[in-house]
Amino acid sequence: MAAFGTSGLRGLATDLTDGLCATYAAAFVALHDHNGTLMIGRDRRDSSPRITRAVAAGARSEGLEVVDCGVLPTPALALAAAKAGTVAIMVTGSHIPADRNGLKFYTRAGEFTKADEGPLRDAVASLQAPAVASVDVAADDAARQDYVVRNIGGFPPGVLAGLRIGVWLHSSAASEVLPKILDGLGATVVGLGASRDFISVDTEAVDGETRARLAGWVGEHGLDAIVSTDGDADRPLLVDDRGHVIPGDILGL
């Protein structure tokens, strides 16, 4: 059964039916102020494109235009929605297993809070499920581009010059933008471990096999560090030049 967790609605992908996702999207946009547009992003799970289509149908049933930002980090979608002054839904299960998924909601005021959950549940319960059919959406890559520009612009030019930094790409939603950001900051970037299949990476619970692989890459490629993220790229993973994983409480993130 789909339920609210620490961050948004989550459940088995099979429980996140088209009708349920469309209803949550319709109820969400009906409850919260917007500029007439819903922005949608997603991670790389197999179920995410289907759920994205259902979310788009739900928003269109309430008369909103839909902007599909594609696969991108959750913070990039949140930034784009804040700049546009509208609402957003990220289709992601974050770091949970690949057979699960979820919806993260963003209002004009920012991240959806625990106080927002009750009213949304009530609205869903009282709403007739909208028809889920193919709808026209506007594809937009600007959110990814803006995220890269913002992160490069936040540091002095060439701040990482002379460093060899590995990026564990796996199936991260940041697998395209993170190398661009590091390259833009002057680093020599080495892409590592890209995967066509979704890999659930919990940055705060890195298993021994993964730690050994990361440490091996540091030595094999002569790296000063490895960086990566969880599935939707809102949690960082950092490995130092000795191959040690630096936990989030030490990073302060």
Beta strands, then each sheet from edge to edge (+ up, - down):
strand 1: 3-4
strand 2: 9-12
strand 3: 37-42
strand 4: 65-71
strand 5: 87-91
strand 6: 100-107
strand 7: 110-111
strand 8: 138-139
strand 9: 164-170
strand 10: 188-194
strand 11: 225-229
strand 12: 236-239
strand 13: 245-246
sheet 1: 1+ 2- 6+ 5- 3- 4- 8-
sheet 2: 1+ 2- 6+ 7-
sheet 3: 10+ 9+ 11+ 12- 13+
end
